[in-house]
Amino acid sequence: MPVLDGFALTARLKADAACADVTVVVLSARTDDAAGIRAQAVGADAYLDKTQPRRSIVEGVLAAIGRTGTP
């Protein structure tokens, strides 16, 4: 993204009372643990990497939505 990366965008969304309940799933090409930890730290509901099989990604998204109760 040209202005914000996904971590900064997630932090802004979660800091805004009007958006704080929005489910945020980060889908990234990064597979390192540090990226997943950072995503959690800024409020992401799930961190999925693109190397996972498509079915696993879909299941991760559905699990995140089910956990938060908000699409």
URQUIJO-V284641 format. One record per backbone hydrogen bond with DSSP energy under -0.5 kcal/mol. NH is the residue of the N-H (numbers start at 1). CO is the residue of the C=O. If there is no record, write none. Layout:
nh-><NH	NH>
co-><CO	CO>
//
This chain:
nh-><9	10	11	12	13	14	15	16	16	17	19	20	22	25	26	26	27	28	28	35	36	37	38	39	40	41	42	43	44	45	46	48	50	52	56	57	58	59	60	61	62	63	64	65	66	67	68	69>
co-><5	6	7	8	9	10	11	12	13	15	16	16	19	23	24	46	25	26	48	32	32	33	34	35	36	37	38	40	39	24	24	26	28	49	53	53	54	55	56	57	58	59	60	61	62	63	64	65>
//
